[in-house]
C-alpha cells in the first residue's frame, strides 16, 4: 500500500466516525491521519492472488479473509491500519468496520512503504496478542518473508522463493509461491541488441519483462519503439526526459 502523510490530526473517536464517510481510505497512526493511494498492477495482482487462495482454502472453516478495504485495530484508540490481506478466525470479531483479532496479516511491498511495513508498522502489529504470522511479499522479484511467532513469543523469520511451498501455520494452509505470482510480469534491466539500418547497437539498462513460468525475457513494443527513436534522432538518451534513460554504444 502507498501511504501519503497528510498531517491531519484528530482523536481516534473522531477518526472512526469520519473515515467511513470519505471516498479515500485513511489509516490512523498515533493521532495522525494518513491517506492511502493505489498501488501498481503487480501489487494488485499479488494481493488478489493471495486473497483468493486463502479464501478458497478457508471456505469451509470459521475464518474470514479480507482484502484492502477492511482496517485492523492494532491498538485501541492509537493505531488503525489497512493491510493488503488479513485473516481472522476469532468469534469475537463482530465489528462491521474493522478486524480486532487477526491471526494472519499480509503486506505486499512497494518502494514507498517497505521501510514502514518492515519497521514501525510491524512493531505495532506485534502488539496484537492474536497475531501469529506476518507476511511480506515482494513484487519486483519473487520472494516471500514470513515472520512467525514461536511458542516463546519470539518472532522467527522464514524465507521462501518461487519454487517453494509456503505453509501458513496460523490457518493451516499450504500455498505454492508460484501461485501467488500467477499472471505477474517481473521487470529487470538487461542489455538489448538492436539492428537498425544495417548497424548493430548494444543498449544497456533497458527494462525487460520476465515470463514467470519460463524465465524468458521480453520487451514491450513501446520500449523497442522508444529505443529506435533515440538512435535515429542521433541525440544522447538523457535528452529524452519523458522516457527512461538508456546508455548505448554502436
Long-range contacts (C-beta under 8 A, 24 or more apart in sequence): 1-36, 1-39, 1-68, 1-82, 1-83, 1-84, 1-107, 1-108, 1-110, 1-113, 2-36, 2-37, 2-38, 2-39, 2-110, 2-112, 2-113, 3-27, 3-34, 3-35, 3-36, 3-37, 3-112, 3-113, 3-116, 4-34, 4-35, 4-36, 4-37, 5-32, 5-34, 5-35, 6-33, 6-34, 6-35, 7-32, 8-32, 8-33, 9-33, 12-76, 12-77, 12-78, 12-80, 13-77, 15-80, 16-80, 16-97, 20-97, 25-69, 25-71, 25-82, 27-71, 27-80, 27-81, 27-82, 28-78, 28-79, 28-80, 28-81, 29-79, 30-78, 30-79, 31-78, 36-82, 39-108, 39-110, 40-110, 40-139, 42-139, 42-140, 42-184, 42-185, 42-186, 43-84, 43-108, 43-110, 43-139, 45-182, 45-183, 45-184, 46-108, 46-137, 46-139, 46-180, 46-181, 46-184, 47-84, 47-85, 47-106, 47-108, 49-179, 49-180, 49-181, 49-182, 49-183, 49-184, 50-84, 50-85, 50-106, 50-108, 50-137, 50-175, 50-180, 51-85, 53-173, 53-175, 53-179, 53-180, 54-85, 54-87, 54-104, 54-168, 54-171, 54-173, 54-175, 57-171, 57-173, 57-175, 58-87, 58-171, 58-173, 61-89, 62-89, 62-91, 63-87, 63-88, 63-89, 63-103, 63-171, 64-88, 64-89, 64-93, 64-99, 66-99, 70-98, 70-99, 71-97, 71-98, 71-99, 72-98, 72-99, 72-100, 72-102, 72-105, 73-98, 73-99, 73-100, 74-124, 74-125, 74-127, 74-128, 75-124, 75-127, 79-124, 81-121, 81-124, 81-125, 83-107, 84-108, 84-137, 87-170, 87-171, 88-130, 89-171, 90-130, 101-128, 101-130, 102-128, 102-130, 102-131, 103-130, 103-131, 103-132, 103-133, 103-170, 103-171, 104-131, 104-132, 104-133, 104-135, 104-168, 104-170, 104-171, 105-131, 105-133, 105-134, 105-135, 106-135, 106-137, 107-134, 107-135, 107-136, 107-137, 108-137, 108-139, 109-136, 109-137, 109-138, 109-139, 110-139, 122-147, 126-155, 132-169, 132-170, 133-168, 133-169, 133-170, 135-168, 137-180, 139-184, 140-186, 140-187, 141-186, 141-188, 142-177, 142-178, 142-181, 142-186, 142-212, 144-177, 144-180, 162-212, 178-212, 181-212, 182-212, 184-212, 185-209, 185-210, 185-211, 185-212, 186-210, 186-212, 188-217, 190-217, 192-219, 192-227, 194-224, 194-227, 194-228, 194-231, 196-228, 196-231, 196-232, 199-250, 200-250, 201-227, 201-231, 201-248, 201-249, 201-250, 202-248, 202-249, 202-250, 203-227, 203-246, 203-247, 203-248, 204-246, 204-247, 204-248, 205-244, 205-245, 205-246, 205-247, 206-244, 206-246, 207-244
